[in-house]
Amino acid sequence: MQTTKTNIDTSSEKIIRTKKNTLKDYFALMPVLTYFFTKKNSANFNIRAMHTINKISITVFLLGLTFIIIKKLFLS
């Protein structure tokens, strides 16, 4: 069995530079809100169940995070 190595030509690849993330970018809630309110047109039950479980887990996480922040700020 003979294996061959392929050389990757890095000179033709473009390097895309991205801007630095600001604090506003880290706290952007629009991707979360669009995930909750967009309709996923999937006929497959498994995919719909997965999205439902993801929505429930994100909701529980955000509620827990909110509770911890309120507890630390106001009840300490």
Residue pairs with C-beta under 8 A, 6 or more apart in sequence:
32 58
32 62
35 54
35 55
35 58
36 55
36 58
40 47
40 48
40 51
42 48
42 51
